[in-house]
């Protein structure tokens, strides 16, 4: 995606009770599960090793 198009992207509104936030320390296992789910890594353990 080109940088000049970023301001035109609409951020979807989330349902009540949900919010956007950036990655924080302690999110490692959630990140590993997501990366494994989308097939970036074959296992959560490999995703965690990569993240470290």
BELQUI-V579136 format. One line per field, one symbol per residue. ss: DSSP state (H for helix, E for strand, C for the rest). phi: phi as a letter, one per 40 degrees, with the letter a starting at -180 (. if undefined). psi: psi as a letter, one per 40 degrees, with the letter a starting at -180 (. if undefined). A space follows every 10 residues. Layout:
ss = ???
phi = ???
psi = ???
//
This chain:
ss = CCHHHHHHCC CCCCCCCCCC CCCCCCCHHH HHHHHHHCCC CCCHHHHHHH HC
phi = .cdccdcccc cccccdgbac acdbdhcdcc ccccccccgc bcaccccccc cc
psi = ihdeedeehh hihiiheiii iihiheeddd dddddddefd ididdddddd d.
//
